[in-house]
Every structure is written in C-alpha cells, then in structure tokens.
Amino acid sequence: MGRTDPAGDPTRSLLTIDLDCPWCLNATIEALETDPQVTAVSAHSAAGCLEVTHTGALDGVLRTIGSIGHTIEVASNGEAVMAPATASVETCCTRHSTPAITRITIGQPAP
C-alpha cells in the first residue's frame, strides 16, 4: 500500500486522519484535488477516514495533509492550540469496514 505502479496505474490509499478543523479538512481536500498525481479524494468524516486515489508516491499526499490540516490539542495550561494533522495508512476503514486492496499477486511476478 502506498507504492505506485511503475506503469502509473492509480493506487487507492485508505488513511485515518485526525483533522478536527472542518475548514482544514476542506482546504486539505481542495489541495489534494489540485495535485495532478491525485485522481480522486473522498472524506468520510472530519475525524475519520480519507480515501485517496493517486498515481504519485503516498509521501506527497501525507505531506499535503500534514502541511494544511490541523488538529486541536490542549496545552498544559488548558489552552486549545492547533497542531499539524497526522495521517496513517490503514488496510481497512475503521468506520466503514471497506477493504483497501488494490491488487493481489499470487506467485512470482512475470519478468
């Protein structure tokens, strides 16, 4: 998961995200949609899962999420502060139980 086929075939990555800010979620989706290596984005919830179909490396998707998205944390003094969002790759959506299998290979790949 998260690897790109050398032929440029799209890869579907299922991510768990911790975006607490709805404006950040919308901005993150818009940024991903303008990335020429992202072919589709689907968010299931502001604090849940994000499906991204991409032809480029997953690292670029994760960088976009971390640079634009924010989560709300509570500082030691009790003040609410914004922190960079995080995303992690999942094998299935924890909220929707959707498998994230994009390709199954049995045996040795052809030379």
N, C-alpha and C positions, 0 to 999 in steps of 0.2 A: 504494500500500500504506500502511496506517496511517491512511487517511482514512475517515471514516464517512459513509455514505449519508444524505442529509437525511431519508429516509423511515424511518431507524432500522434498516435491514437490517444483519444481522451482517456483520462483516468478519473474515476469518481472517488473522492476522498470524503469520508464522514468524520466531522470534527465535533468535539464537545467544546463549547465556548463558555466563558464566564462574563459575557457582556451584560452589565447591569443597566447601562445607559441606552435608552431606546434611540436617541439621536446618534450615538456612536454606532449602534447596530446598523442603522440606515446608512450612515456615512461609510461604514465598512463594506456593506453590500454594494453600494454605488461604486466604491473604489475597485472592488473585485470585478464588477461588471464592466468596468472600463479597461481592465487588464486584457490585452489581446490574447494572452495564453489561458484565460478563463472563459469557458464556453457556457457555463450555467452556474447559478448560485440559488440555493433555496434555504431559507432560515425557518426552522420550526418553532423557535421561541427565543426571546431575548436572553434567557439564561439556560439554554439547552443545546440544541444541535444545529449544525450548519452543514449542508451538502454542497460541495464544490466540485464541478467537473472542469478539469484543466488539462492542457497539453504541456505546460511547463512544469518545472520542479515544484514540489509542495512547499519548499522553503520560501519561495516568493509569496505564496498565499499566507503562510504563517507570519512573515514579516509585515504584510499589509494589515493583518488582524492586530498584531502587536503594536504597530505604529499609529493606528487610527482608533481602534477600540479601547474602551476603558471599563474598568470595574470600580465599584465603590468599596473602599475599605475604611475601617475605623482605626484612627491613630490612637496611640497610647493615652492621649489626653481626651479621648472621646469624640474628637472632631472627625467628620466624614471627609475623606480625601479620595481623589481619583488616582487609580493606579493603572498601569498598562494591562490590557486584557491578555489572557492566555488561551491557547487552543491546544487540544491534544487529539491525536488521531485515534479513532475507535474502529472496531471491527463491526459493530452494530450500534444503532442509535439507542441509547439508554431510555429514551422516552417513547420511541415508536417501534422498537424491535425490528428495524429494517436492516437486512444484511447488506454489507458494503463490499460484496465480492464483485470484482470487475473482470477477472479472468482466472480460470483454473487450468493448470497444466499438469498432466499426469505423464510420468516418464521423463525421458531426456528430451530437451528441446532439439529441434532439427538444426543441423549445422548451417 
